[in-house]
Amino acid sequence: MNQLTAIVDGKRATMLTEGSIAEAARSCRDRFGARFEGFAPIPTEIKARSKWAEYRAKQVSREELEAWLTVQDDEAEIRKLFNGMRG
């Protein structure tokens, strides 16, 4: 379970999700429409856990996971978290 902070009409709202961040954004857009402004900065651990869950559920391939990692500013930290999740 991941906790995200959605910004709706300029106000913060807590959102719990077991899905990906993309699914959470889609859910917020469906629920709030144009009032949904996006998420507050997402902590590295939450990004890592979400992407790892997608990988484990075979929603993304190893190649897609590696490509996503290369564009992250905190790639080394995420790789460290992934290594811890493998065990």
Gaussian input, Z-matrix of N, CA and C with variables (Angstrom, degrees):
# hf/3-21g

backbone

0 1
 N
 C     1     B1
 C     2     B2     1     A1
 N     3     B3     2     A2     1     D1
 C     4     B4     3     A3     2     D2
 C     5     B5     4     A4     3     D3
 N     6     B6     5     A5     4     D4
 C     7     B7     6     A6     5     D5
 C     8     B8     7     A7     6     D6
 N     9     B9     8     A8     7     D7
 C    10    B10     9     A9     8     D8
 C    11    B11    10    A10     9     D9
 N    12    B12    11    A11    10    D10
 C    13    B13    12    A12    11    D11
 C    14    B14    13    A13    12    D12
 N    15    B15    14    A14    13    D13
 C    16    B16    15    A15    14    D14
 C    17    B17    16    A16    15    D15
 N    18    B18    17    A17    16    D16
 C    19    B19    18    A18    17    D17
 C    20    B20    19    A19    18    D18
 N    21    B21    20    A20    19    D19
 C    22    B22    21    A21    20    D20
 C    23    B23    22    A22    21    D21
 N    24    B24    23    A23    22    D22
 C    25    B25    24    A24    23    D23
 C    26    B26    25    A25    24    D24
 N    27    B27    26    A26    25    D25
 C    28    B28    27    A27    26    D26
 C    29    B29    28    A28    27    D27
 N    30    B30    29    A29    28    D28
 C    31    B31    30    A30    29    D29
 C    32    B32    31    A31    30    D30
 N    33    B33    32    A32    31    D31
 C    34    B34    33    A33    32    D32
 C    35    B35    34    A34    33    D33
 N    36    B36    35    A35    34    D34
 C    37    B37    36    A36    35    D35
 C    38    B38    37    A37    36    D36
 N    39    B39    38    A38    37    D37
 C    40    B40    39    A39    38    D38
 C    41    B41    40    A40    39    D39
 N    42    B42    41    A41    40    D40
 C    43    B43    42    A42    41    D41
 C    44    B44    43    A43    42    D42
 N    45    B45    44    A44    43    D43
 C    46    B46    45    A45    44    D44
 C    47    B47    46    A46    45    D45
 N    48    B48    47    A47    46    D46
 C    49    B49    48    A48    47    D47
 C    50    B50    49    A49    48    D48
 N    51    B51    50    A50    49    D49
 C    52    B52    51    A51    50    D50
 C    53    B53    52    A52    51    D51
 N    54    B54    53    A53    52    D52
 C    55    B55    54    A54    53    D53
 C    56    B56    55    A55    54    D54
 N    57    B57    56    A56    55    D55
 C    58    B58    57    A57    56    D56
 C    59    B59    58    A58    57    D57
 N    60    B60    59    A59    58    D58
 C    61    B61    60    A60    59    D59
 C    62    B62    61    A61    60    D60
 N    63    B63    62    A62    61    D61
 C    64    B64    63    A63    62    D62
 C    65    B65    64    A64    63    D63
 N    66    B66    65    A65    64    D64
 C    67    B67    66    A66    65    D65
 C    68    B68    67    A67    66    D66
 N    69    B69    68    A68    67    D67
 C    70    B70    69    A69    68    D68
 C    71    B71    70    A70    69    D69
 N    72    B72    71    A71    70    D70
 C    73    B73    72    A72    71    D71
 C    74    B74    73    A73    72    D72
 N    75    B75    74    A74    73    D73
 C    76    B76    75    A75    74    D74
 C    77    B77    76    A76    75    D75
 N    78    B78    77    A77    76    D76
 C    79    B79    78    A78    77    D77
 C    80    B80    79    A79    78    D78
 N    81    B81    80    A80    79    D79
 C    82    B82    81    A81    80    D80
 C    83    B83    82    A82    81    D81
 N    84    B84    83    A83    82    D82
 C    85    B85    84    A84    83    D83
 C    86    B86    85    A85    84    D84
 N    87    B87    86    A86    85    D85
 C    88    B88    87    A87    86    D86
 C    89    B89    88    A88    87    D87
 N    90    B90    89    A89    88    D88
 C    91    B91    90    A90    89    D89
 C    92    B92    91    A91    90    D90
 N    93    B93    92    A92    91    D91
 C    94    B94    93    A93    92    D92
 C    95    B95    94    A94    93    D93
 N    96    B96    95    A95    94    D94
 C    97    B97    96    A96    95    D95
 C    98    B98    97    A97    96    D96
 N    99    B99    98    A98    97    D97
 C   100   B100    99    A99    98    D98
 C   101   B101   100   A100    99    D99
 N   102   B102   101   A101   100   D100
 C   103   B103   102   A102   101   D101
 C   104   B104   103   A103   102   D102
 N   105   B105   104   A104   103   D103
 C   106   B106   105   A105   104   D104
 C   107   B107   106   A106   105   D105
 N   108   B108   107   A107   106   D106
 C   109   B109   108   A108   107   D107
 C   110   B110   109   A109   108   D108
 N   111   B111   110   A110   109   D109
 C   112   B112   111   A111   110   D110
 C   113   B113   112   A112   111   D111
 N   114   B114   113   A113   112   D112
 C   115   B115   114   A114   113   D113
 C   116   B116   115   A115   114   D114
 N   117   B117   116   A116   115   D115
 C   118   B118   117   A117   116   D116
 C   119   B119   118   A118   117   D117
 N   120   B120   119   A119   118   D118
 C   121   B121   120   A120   119   D119
 C   122   B122   121   A121   120   D120
 N   123   B123   122   A122   121   D121
 C   124   B124   123   A123   122   D122
 C   125   B125   124   A124   123   D123
 N   126   B126   125   A125   124   D124
 C   127   B127   126   A126   125   D125
 C   128   B128   127   A127   126   D126
 N   129   B129   128   A128   127   D127
 C   130   B130   129   A129   128   D128
 C   131   B131   130   A130   129   D129
 N   132   B132   131   A131   130   D130
 C   133   B133   132   A132   131   D131
 C   134   B134   133   A133   132   D132
 N   135   B135   134   A134   133   D133
 C   136   B136   135   A135   134   D134
 C   137   B137   136   A136   135   D135
 N   138   B138   137   A137   136   D136
 C   139   B139   138   A138   137   D137
 C   140   B140   139   A139   138   D138
 N   141   B141   140   A140   139   D139
 C   142   B142   141   A141   140   D140
 C   143   B143   142   A142   141   D141
 N   144   B144   143   A143   142   D142
 C   145   B145   144   A144   143   D143
 C   146   B146   145   A145   144   D144
 N   147   B147   146   A146   145   D145
 C   148   B148   147   A147   146   D146
 C   149   B149   148   A148   147   D147
 N   150   B150   149   A149   148   D148
 C   151   B151   150   A150   149   D149
 C   152   B152   151   A151   150   D150
 N   153   B153   152   A152   151   D151
 C   154   B154   153   A153   152   D152
 C   155   B155   154   A154   153   D153
 N   156   B156   155   A155   154   D154
 C   157   B157   156   A156   155   D155
 C   158   B158   157   A157   156   D156
 N   159   B159   158   A158   157   D157
 C   160   B160   159   A159   158   D158
 C   161   B161   160   A160   159   D159
 N   162   B162   161   A161   160   D160
 C   163   B163   162   A162   161   D161
 C   164   B164   163   A163   162   D162
 N   165   B165   164   A164   163   D163
 C   166   B166   165   A165   164   D164
 C   167   B167   166   A166   165   D165
 N   168   B168   167   A167   166   D166
 C   169   B169   168   A168   167   D167
 C   170   B170   169   A169   168   D168
 N   171   B171   170   A170   169   D169
 C   172   B172   171   A171   170   D170
 C   173   B173   172   A172   171   D171
 N   174   B174   173   A173   172   D172
 C   175   B175   174   A174   173   D173
 C   176   B176   175   A175   174   D174
 N   177   B177   176   A176   175   D175
 C   178   B178   177   A177   176   D176
 C   179   B179   178   A178   177   D177
 N   180   B180   179   A179   178   D178
 C   181   B181   180   A180   179   D179
 C   182   B182   181   A181   180   D180
 N   183   B183   182   A182   181   D181
 C   184   B184   183   A183   182   D182
 C   185   B185   184   A184   183   D183
 N   186   B186   185   A185   184   D184
 C   187   B187   186   A186   185   D185
 C   188   B188   187   A187   186   D186
 N   189   B189   188   A188   187   D187
 C   190   B190   189   A189   188   D188
 C   191   B191   190   A190   189   D189
 N   192   B192   191   A191   190   D190
 C   193   B193   192   A192   191   D191
 C   194   B194   193   A193   192   D192
 N   195   B195   194   A194   193   D193
 C   196   B196   195   A195   194   D194
 C   197   B197   196   A196   195   D195
 N   198   B198   197   A197   196   D196
 C   199   B199   198   A198   197   D197
 C   200   B200   199   A199   198   D198
 N   201   B201   200   A200   199   D199
 C   202   B202   201   A201   200   D200
 C   203   B203   202   A202   201   D201
 N   204   B204   203   A203   202   D202
 C   205   B205   204   A204   203   D203
 C   206   B206   205   A205   204   D204
 N   207   B207   206   A206   205   D205
 C   208   B208   207   A207   206   D206
 C   209   B209   208   A208   207   D207
 N   210   B210   209   A209   208   D208
 C   211   B211   210   A210   209   D209
 C   212   B212   211   A211   210   D210
 N   213   B213   212   A212   211   D211
 C   214   B214   213   A213   212   D212
 C   215   B215   214   A214   213   D213
 N   216   B216   215   A215   214   D214
 C   217   B217   216   A216   215   D215
 C   218   B218   217   A217   216   D216
 N   219   B219   218   A218   217   D217
 C   220   B220   219   A219   218   D218
 C   221   B221   220   A220   219   D219
 N   222   B222   221   A221   220   D220
 C   223   B223   222   A222   221   D221
 C   224   B224   223   A223   222   D222
 N   225   B225   224   A224   223   D223
 C   226   B226   225   A225   224   D224
 C   227   B227   226   A226   225   D225
 N   228   B228   227   A227   226   D226
 C   229   B229   228   A228   227   D227
 C   230   B230   229   A229   228   D228
 N   231   B231   230   A230   229   D229
 C   232   B232   231   A231   230   D230
 C   233   B233   232   A232   231   D231
 N   234   B234   233   A233   232   D232
 C   235   B235   234   A234   233   D233
 C   236   B236   235   A235   234   D234
 N   237   B237   236   A236   235   D235
 C   238   B238   237   A237   236   D236
 C   239   B239   238   A238   237   D237
 N   240   B240   239   A239   238   D238
 C   241   B241   240   A240   239   D239
 C   242   B242   241   A241   240   D240
 N   243   B243   242   A242   241   D241
 C   244   B244   243   A243   242   D242
 C   245   B245   244   A244   243   D243
 N   246   B246   245   A245   244   D244
 C   247   B247   246   A246   245   D245
 C   248   B248   247   A247   246   D246
 N   249   B249   248   A248   247   D247
 C   250   B250   249   A249   248   D248
 C   251   B251   250   A250   249   D249
 N   252   B252   251   A251   250   D250
 C   253   B253   252   A252   251   D251
 C   254   B254   253   A253   252   D252
 N   255   B255   254   A254   253   D253
 C   256   B256   255   A255   254   D254
 C   257   B257   256   A256   255   D255
 N   258   B258   257   A257   256   D256
 C   259   B259   258   A258   257   D257
 C   260   B260   259   A259   258   D258

   B1=1.4513
   B2=1.5217
   B3=1.3123
   B4=1.4624
   B5=1.5182
   B6=1.3091
   B7=1.4528
   B8=1.5176
   B9=1.3271
   B10=1.4579
   B11=1.5204
   B12=1.3159
   B13=1.4549
   B14=1.5230
   B15=1.3268
   B16=1.4644
   B17=1.5289
   B18=1.3181
   B19=1.4599
   B20=1.5366
   B21=1.3393
   B22=1.4659
   B23=1.5239
   B24=1.3194
   B25=1.4743
   B26=1.5261
   B27=1.3252
   B28=1.4624
   B29=1.5195
   B30=1.3230
   B31=1.4642
   B32=1.5200
   B33=1.3253
   B34=1.4609
   B35=1.5284
   B36=1.3201
   B37=1.4599
   B38=1.5236
   B39=1.3111
   B40=1.4601
   B41=1.5163
   B42=1.3231
   B43=1.4544
   B44=1.5139
   B45=1.3139
   B46=1.4563
   B47=1.5228
   B48=1.3189
   B49=1.4576
   B50=1.5205
   B51=1.3099
   B52=1.4641
   B53=1.5174
   B54=1.3227
   B55=1.4503
   B56=1.5124
   B57=1.3179
   B58=1.4513
   B59=1.5287
   B60=1.3061
   B61=1.4608
   B62=1.5288
   B63=1.3276
   B64=1.4658
   B65=1.5276
   B66=1.3393
   B67=1.4648
   B68=1.5196
   B69=1.3323
   B70=1.4658
   B71=1.5299
   B72=1.3228
   B73=1.4655
   B74=1.5277
   B75=1.3230
   B76=1.4694
   B77=1.5392
   B78=1.3155
   B79=1.4598
   B80=1.5326
   B81=1.3266
   B82=1.4686
   B83=1.5181
   B84=1.3423
   B85=1.4704
   B86=1.5252
   B87=1.3436
   B88=1.4627
   B89=1.5237
   B90=1.3118
   B91=1.4650
   B92=1.5308
   B93=1.3316
   B94=1.4620
   B95=1.5247
   B96=1.2984
   B97=1.4633
   B98=1.5238
   B99=1.3225
   B100=1.4675
   B101=1.5249
   B102=1.3279
   B103=1.4686
   B104=1.5313
   B105=1.3578
   B106=1.4731
   B107=1.5180
   B108=1.3321
   B109=1.4635
   B110=1.5206
   B111=1.3141
   B112=1.4597
   B113=1.5121
   B114=1.3116
   B115=1.4590
   B116=1.5220
   B117=1.3128
   B118=1.4638
   B119=1.5273
   B120=1.3295
   B121=1.4676
   B122=1.5331
   B123=1.3191
   B124=1.4667
   B125=1.5272
   B126=1.3321
   B127=1.4692
   B128=1.5285
   B129=1.3071
   B130=1.4646
   B131=1.5202
   B132=1.3158
   B133=1.4679
   B134=1.5316
   B135=1.3155
   B136=1.4681
   B137=1.5286
   B138=1.3542
   B139=1.4671
   B140=1.5183
   B141=1.3282
   B142=1.4585
   B143=1.5268
   B144=1.3182
   B145=1.4693
   B146=1.5280
   B147=1.3219
   B148=1.4588
   B149=1.5256
   B150=1.3238
   B151=1.4661
   B152=1.5255
   B153=1.3423
   B154=1.4705
   B155=1.5333
   B156=1.3365
   B157=1.4679
   B158=1.5292
   B159=1.3304
   B160=1.4644
   B161=1.5315
   B162=1.3111
   B163=1.4654
   B164=1.5299
   B165=1.3330
   B166=1.4665
   B167=1.5329
   B168=1.3233
   B169=1.4604
   B170=1.5359
   B171=1.3336
   B172=1.4676
   B173=1.5269
   B174=1.3478
   B175=1.4604
   B176=1.5199
   B177=1.3378
   B178=1.4658
   B179=1.5254
   B180=1.3273
   B181=1.4652
   B182=1.5317
   B183=1.3037
   B184=1.4696
   B185=1.5307
   B186=1.3262
   B187=1.4644
   B188=1.5323
   B189=1.3323
   B190=1.4695
   B191=1.5316
   B192=1.3187
   B193=1.4639
   B194=1.5264
   B195=1.3230
   B196=1.4626
   B197=1.5297
   B198=1.3327
   B199=1.4673
   B200=1.5286
   B201=1.3350
   B202=1.4624
   B203=1.5296
   B204=1.3297
   B205=1.4659
   B206=1.5263
   B207=1.3197
   B208=1.4675
   B209=1.5312
   B210=1.3189
   B211=1.4683
   B212=1.5367
   B213=1.3314
   B214=1.4622
   B215=1.5242
   B216=1.3177
   B217=1.4678
   B218=1.5227
   B219=1.3178
   B220=1.4685
   B221=1.5301
   B222=1.3393
   B223=1.4645
   B224=1.5269
   B225=1.3247
   B226=1.4693
   B227=1.5268
   B228=1.3139
   B229=1.4656
   B230=1.5325
   B231=1.3279
   B232=1.4627
   B233=1.5230
   B234=1.3379
   B235=1.4709
   B236=1.5331
   B237=1.3184
   B238=1.4619
   B239=1.5368
   B240=1.3256
   B241=1.4641
   B242=1.5255
   B243=1.3454
   B244=1.4684
   B245=1.5226
   B246=1.3256
   B247=1.4629
   B248=1.5260
   B249=1.3200
   B250=1.4663
   B251=1.5125
   B252=1.3332
   B253=1.4667
   B254=1.5201
   B255=1.3283
   B256=1.4739
   B257=1.5239
   B258=1.3115
   B259=1.4647
   B260=1.4642
   A1=107.87
   A2=116.25
   A3=122.65
   A4=110.03
   A5=115.74
   A6=121.45
   A7=108.78
   A8=115.88
   A9=122.37
   A10=108.88
   A11=115.79
   A12=120.84
   A13=108.03
   A14=115.09
   A15=120.92
   A16=108.38
   A17=115.79
   A18=121.77
   A19=106.96
   A20=115.65
   A21=122.22
   A22=107.52
   A23=116.46
   A24=121.72
   A25=111.86
   A26=116.68
   A27=121.29
   A28=114.15
   A29=117.67
   A30=121.34
   A31=109.61
   A32=114.96
   A33=120.46
   A34=110.49
   A35=115.56
   A36=121.85
   A37=107.87
   A38=116.99
   A39=121.26
   A40=109.57
   A41=115.28
   A42=121.58
   A43=108.74
   A44=117.25
   A45=122.17
   A46=107.87
   A47=116.47
   A48=120.23
   A49=110.61
   A50=114.99
   A51=120.89
   A52=109.38
   A53=116.71
   A54=121.78
   A55=111.96
   A56=114.90
   A57=120.69
   A58=110.06
   A59=115.37
   A60=120.23
   A61=109.66
   A62=117.37
   A63=121.01
   A64=110.63
   A65=117.07
   A66=120.35
   A67=110.94
   A68=116.81
   A69=121.11
   A70=110.43
   A71=117.07
   A72=121.00
   A73=110.28
   A74=116.40
   A75=120.79
   A76=109.96
   A77=116.07
   A78=120.92
   A79=111.16
   A80=116.80
   A81=120.94
   A82=111.26
   A83=117.52
   A84=120.19
   A85=110.20
   A86=116.80
   A87=120.40
   A88=111.17
   A89=116.30
   A90=120.79
   A91=112.84
   A92=116.97
   A93=120.68
   A94=114.35
   A95=117.60
   A96=120.83
   A97=111.88
   A98=115.79
   A99=121.49
   A100=112.71
   A101=117.49
   A102=119.56
   A103=111.60
   A104=117.42
   A105=121.05
   A106=108.75
   A107=116.27
   A108=121.92
   A109=113.32
   A110=117.64
   A111=121.15
   A112=110.57
   A113=115.57
   A114=121.12
   A115=110.65
   A116=115.41
   A117=120.68
   A118=106.21
   A119=118.27
   A120=118.98
   A121=111.17
   A122=114.45
   A123=120.73
   A124=108.60
   A125=116.69
   A126=119.74
   A127=111.64
   A128=116.19
   A129=122.27
   A130=111.84
   A131=117.65
   A132=120.21
   A133=111.43
   A134=117.41
   A135=120.88
   A136=109.62
   A137=117.14
   A138=120.19
   A139=110.48
   A140=116.01
   A141=121.03
   A142=111.12
   A143=117.41
   A144=120.43
   A145=111.62
   A146=116.66
   A147=120.74
   A148=111.07
   A149=116.73
   A150=120.16
   A151=110.79
   A152=117.24
   A153=120.79
   A154=109.83
   A155=117.19
   A156=120.80
   A157=110.44
   A158=117.06
   A159=120.66
   A160=110.25
   A161=116.51
   A162=121.30
   A163=110.66
   A164=116.25
   A165=120.69
   A166=111.52
   A167=116.80
   A168=121.03
   A169=111.57
   A170=115.46
   A171=123.30
   A172=112.95
   A173=116.07
   A174=120.72
   A175=110.90
   A176=116.58
   A177=121.62
   A178=108.22
   A179=115.87
   A180=121.02
   A181=110.42
   A182=115.35
   A183=120.39
   A184=110.22
   A185=116.38
   A186=120.89
   A187=110.51
   A188=117.14
   A189=120.78
   A190=110.77
   A191=115.72
   A192=120.23
   A193=110.26
   A194=117.22
   A195=121.74
   A196=111.19
   A197=117.28
   A198=120.96
   A199=110.03
   A200=117.46
   A201=121.24
   A202=110.17
   A203=116.09
   A204=120.54
   A205=112.17
   A206=116.72
   A207=119.70
   A208=112.68
   A209=118.39
   A210=120.43
   A211=112.63
   A212=117.32
   A213=121.13
   A214=110.22
   A215=116.52
   A216=121.02
   A217=111.73
   A218=117.00
   A219=122.39
   A220=110.98
   A221=115.64
   A222=121.89
   A223=112.71
   A224=117.94
   A225=120.70
   A226=111.10
   A227=116.63
   A228=120.35
   A229=110.81
   A230=116.83
   A231=120.62
   A232=110.53
   A233=117.10
   A234=119.84
   A235=110.53
   A236=116.60
   A237=121.04
   A238=110.17
   A239=116.56
   A240=120.63
   A241=110.86
   A242=117.45
   A243=120.98
   A244=110.45
   A245=116.91
   A246=120.33
   A247=111.13
   A248=116.38
   A249=119.96
   A250=112.79
   A251=117.33
   A252=121.50
   A253=112.71
   A254=116.37
   A255=120.11
   A256=112.02
   A257=116.62
   A258=121.04
   A259=116.82
   D1=128.32
   D2=178.32
   D3=-111.90
   D4=143.37
   D5=176.98
   D6=-110.16
   D7=123.36
   D8=179.10
   D9=-119.12
   D10=157.50
   D11=175.76
   D12=-110.96
   D13=108.50
   D14=178.46
   D15=-87.76
   D16=145.29
   D17=175.74
   D18=-105.35
   D19=114.82
   D20=-178.35
   D21=-126.17
   D22=119.86
   D23=-177.49
   D24=53.46
   D25=37.04
   D26=178.37
   D27=78.73
   D28=1.00
   D29=-179.48
   D30=-111.37
   D31=149.41
   D32=179.60
   D33=-84.85
   D34=138.92
   D35=176.86
   D36=-136.47
   D37=132.44
   D38=179.41
   D39=-80.00
   D40=137.29
   D41=178.89
   D42=-130.52
   D43=130.84
   D44=174.91
   D45=-104.88
   D46=136.26
   D47=-178.94
   D48=-147.14
   D49=146.87
   D50=171.46
   D51=-104.24
   D52=-7.97
   D53=-179.35
   D54=-87.76
   D55=-171.66
   D56=179.16
   D57=-76.63
   D58=167.22
   D59=177.63
   D60=-64.73
   D61=-36.50
   D62=177.67
   D63=-63.87
   D64=-40.78
   D65=177.38
   D66=-65.60
   D67=-38.42
   D68=178.54
   D69=-63.89
   D70=-41.83
   D71=178.90
   D72=-64.78
   D73=-41.86
   D74=178.82
   D75=-62.45
   D76=-41.98
   D77=178.58
   D78=-62.16
   D79=-43.39
   D80=178.88
   D81=-65.43
   D82=-40.36
   D83=178.18
   D84=-64.58
   D85=-39.55
   D86=178.07
   D87=-64.45
   D88=-39.67
   D89=-175.88
   D90=-79.90
   D91=-43.68
   D92=-172.83
   D93=-107.39
   D94=-10.51
   D95=179.90
   D96=61.43
   D97=-136.30
   D98=-176.70
   D99=-67.79
   D100=-15.17
   D101=178.82
   D102=-70.66
   D103=-20.80
   D104=178.10
   D105=-75.75
   D106=119.66
   D107=-176.27
   D108=-102.33
   D109=-6.70
   D110=-179.21
   D111=123.89
   D112=-167.95
   D113=-179.73
   D114=-108.85
   D115=150.72
   D116=170.49
   D117=-64.28
   D118=163.49
   D119=178.85
   D120=-49.47
   D121=131.19
   D122=-175.91
   D123=-92.68
   D124=125.37
   D125=179.66
   D126=-58.97
   D127=148.01
   D128=-178.04
   D129=-53.76
   D130=-44.27
   D131=-177.68
   D132=-61.65
   D133=-38.20
   D134=179.50
   D135=-67.12
   D136=-44.27
   D137=177.25
   D138=-58.42
   D139=-45.28
   D140=-177.74
   D141=-64.31
   D142=-47.68
   D143=-179.58
   D144=-61.78
   D145=-40.63
   D146=-179.79
   D147=-64.13
   D148=-48.30
   D149=-178.71
   D150=-67.01
   D151=-37.59
   D152=178.32
   D153=-63.75
   D154=-39.48
   D155=178.44
   D156=-62.93
   D157=-40.11
   D158=176.75
   D159=-62.60
   D160=-42.94
   D161=-179.71
   D162=-63.76
   D163=-46.19
   D164=-178.78
   D165=-65.44
   D166=-31.65
   D167=178.31
   D168=-83.94
   D169=4.66
   D170=179.29
   D171=61.64
   D172=31.07
   D173=174.75
   D174=-84.62
   D175=-22.27
   D176=174.11
   D177=-131.42
   D178=148.29
   D179=179.37
   D180=-84.05
   D181=170.05
   D182=176.47
   D183=-60.52
   D184=-39.76
   D185=179.79
   D186=-64.41
   D187=-41.81
   D188=178.30
   D189=-66.02
   D190=-37.79
   D191=177.78
   D192=-63.61
   D193=-45.55
   D194=178.69
   D195=-63.31
   D196=-40.62
   D197=178.79
   D198=-63.96
   D199=-41.59
   D200=177.99
   D201=-62.41
   D202=-42.02
   D203=-179.52
   D204=-60.26
   D205=-40.15
   D206=-174.95
   D207=-66.40
   D208=-20.94
   D209=-179.81
   D210=-97.82
   D211=2.80
   D212=179.17
   D213=-87.27
   D214=136.76
   D215=178.06
   D216=-67.04
   D217=-26.96
   D218=-176.31
   D219=-111.57
   D220=43.36
   D221=-175.45
   D222=-56.28
   D223=-45.87
   D224=-177.37
   D225=-62.30
   D226=-41.94
   D227=179.50
   D228=-65.75
   D229=-40.28
   D230=179.29
   D231=-65.84
   D232=-41.82
   D233=177.97
   D234=-60.48
   D235=-39.27
   D236=177.85
   D237=-62.45
   D238=-43.14
   D239=177.79
   D240=-64.55
   D241=-42.29
   D242=178.06
   D243=-59.57
   D244=-43.41
   D245=179.29
   D246=-59.84
   D247=-37.87
   D248=177.53
   D249=-69.39
   D250=-30.03
   D251=-179.33
   D252=-78.92
   D253=-19.99
   D254=-179.07
   D255=-63.74
   D256=-35.32
   D257=-172.45
   D258=-74.96

